[in-house]
Amino acid sequence: MHRHLLYENGMTRNAVTLDPKGFLGDSFYVSSLNGLVQQHFDDDACTAHVNATLKQGTSKRPQPKLIDIPSNITSQYVFIPTQKFADVSVERYSNISYPELLMAALHFCKGRRLSLVIKIHPHVKGDERDRQEQFVERMQRQYERVYESRASISFLTANALFTVTLNGGTLMDNFYTGSPVLSLARGFFHETEAVVYDTDAAKGMARMLDRGELPWPERRLRRQRQEA
């Protein structure tokens, strides 16, 4: 019998994820994680860890201290951190592309007169970064409340109405900041109460506002602390 163990960079700084089955939505732990994190949970120790991590202000990588979005949109914007548009975590596990998500968010925010804040992944360089910046510029020509930000991921998740992601590692930043997040792709956490999961971008965003997901309930906050 052949046995194997898969490993990849973890979702927190200097961490490695080991799995006997697969990555993200294929992980061995997807169906059991929500229960596993509740076993032997020490809320005081977990809260101390979360607070210490936030105080360091590093996330998975160093974060800038600048604030480059208008102060009057605090708690009134939808936040989308991007990934590489052709990332395997998107192409393999998501029903939609990042451009499709961004356009769905634009129409959602425009229809509700909300702001949309986008942070391009800091590791996106060269032609890919040019493509994403040009895409955001086209969005800004269609709706004046679209902003591109380079601010700290912790600041942006904490001050958003909610975050939308496909399979970004920034989910962990939502867990640390205890902030509402909608996940639209099969991932490591999509069957847990730490996120709202939906495969339809428009319906998922409407669900966040219209179906009692906000304000973010304590059971989801607790599950985020457990999974951080």
N, C-alpha and C positions, 0 to 999 in steps of 0.2 A: 504494500500500500504506500503510495506516495503522499507525503505530507508537506505542506508549504506554509509559509508565514509571509504575509505582505507587509511592507512598511513604507511610510512616506513622511514628509515633513508634517509635524503636528499643527494644530490650529492655534497654539500659543507659542510664545518665544522659546526657542531651544527645546521644543518638544518633538517627539517622534510618535506616530500612530502605528501600532502593530495590529494586524487583523488576520484571522485565519481564512477569510473568505473573499473579501474585496474592499473596494474603496467607496466612500460616499454612500449612495443609495443601495449599493451591493454589499455593504458591510454586514458582517455576522451579527453586529450589535443593534441594528436598526430597530428590530421589533421588540427588543428587550431593554433598551437603554432607559426608557422612561421609568421603568421599575427599578433597574439596577442602581440608578443614582439616588434613590430614596432609601436604600439600605445603609444602615449605620451612619446616617447623615448627622454631622455636627454643624449646626447652623452658625454658632459663634465662630468656629474656626474658619468656616467657609466665608462668612461675612468679612472677617479680618483679612483673609487672602484677597478677596475682591477689592477691599478698600486700599490695601497695600499696592496692588497692581495699578489701580487708578491713580494713586499718588505718584507712582513712578512715571506715569504719562508716556509709556513706551508702546503699548499695545504689542503686536507681533514685531513691529519695527519702530524706530524712533519717530515721534510725531511732532509736527511744528506747533508753535504756540500762537500763531496768528489767527485772527478771526476776520474772515473776509466775506461774510454774508451780512445783510442788513439786520440790525437788532430787532426790527419790528416784525420779522417773520418767524421769530422764535416760537416753537410749538405750532406753527401754522404752515409747515412745509413737509412734503414727502421727500425722503432721502434715498438716493440710489447710489451705492458704491459700485463701480464697474469692475469687471474682470476682462481678460483678453476675450475679444468677441468670439474667437474660435477655440477657446479653452476646452479641453476634453471634459471638464466638469460640467460645461454647458452643453456641448454637442451630444454627449452620451446620456445625460441625465435630465435634460430639460426639454419640454415640448415647444418652447419658444426661444428665439435668439435674443441677444441683448438689444440690438436695434428695435426689435418688436416690443420688448419690455419698455424701452425708453419712450417709444411713441405712444404706447398704451398709457404710460404714466403722464405724458404730456396732455393727452386728451382728458384723462381723469382730472388732473389738476386744473386745467383750463375750464372744464365744465363746472368745477366747484370753487373756482377762484382761489385756489391754493397755490403756494409756491412749490417749485420743484428744485431741489438741490442735488447736484451730481458731483461725485468725486471720482476722477479717473484714477485707476489703480496706480500707485507710485512706481511699480515695476514695469509698467507699460511704456515702452520707449520707441523711438524711430518712427517708421511708417505707421505702425499700429497706433501710436499716440496721436500722430497727425490725423489719422482717420477718425479717432474718437473725438478729438477736439473739433474737427470740422462737422461732425455729426451734431455735437452740442451747439455749435454756432448756428446750424440750420434750425435746430429746435428753438433757439433764442429769437430767431427771426419770426417764428410762428407764434411765440408766446413770450411776453415781456417778463414773466415771473420765473423764468428758468435761469438758474445760477450754476456756474461751475466753481467749485471750492477746492482749496488745498489745505483746509484747516484740519485739525486733529480729528481722527475718526471717532474718538471718544466724545468730543464736543458735538460732532455732527449727529451721531446716533442719539446722544442724550437729549438734544434739543429739537429733534424731529417729532412731528406728529406720529409718524411711524417710518420704518425702513423697509425697503423692498429689495430682495436679492434673489438670484437664481441659486448659485452654490458657492457664494463667497465666504472666505474665512472670516470676513467681518461679522459673521453671525456671533463669533465669540465676543466681539466688542459690544454687541447688543446684550449679551449675557452679563458682561461686566458692568455695563451702565444700567441694566435693568430696564431696557427700552423696548417698545413694541416693534415686532419684526414679522414681516410676511415673507415666507419662503415659497418659491414657485417651481423648485426642482427637487427631484429625489436626492436627498443627502443624508448625512450621518444623523441629523437631528429631526428629520421631517415628521417622524411619528411620535415626537415628544411634545409635551405641553409648553416647552420653552419657546415655541414658534407657532404662528398660524400658518398652516400649509394649504395651498390651493394650486391647481394646475392652470387656472385661467386668470390672467393678470387683471383684467377689468373687474371680474367678479370678486377676486381676492381683495383688491383695493376697496371696492364698495363694501365688502364684508367687514373690513377693518373699522369702517365708520358707522355702518348701518346695522350691524348684527351683534352689538354688545361687546366687541373685542376691546373697545376703548371706553373708559380708562383701563389700562393694562391691569388685569386682576392679580391678586396676591398669589394664586396658585401658579400662575405663569412666572411671576417674579421669583418665587421659591424654586421652581424648576430651573430657571436660568442660573441661580446661585449654585444649585447642585451640580449643574453641568459645566460651570466655569471651573 
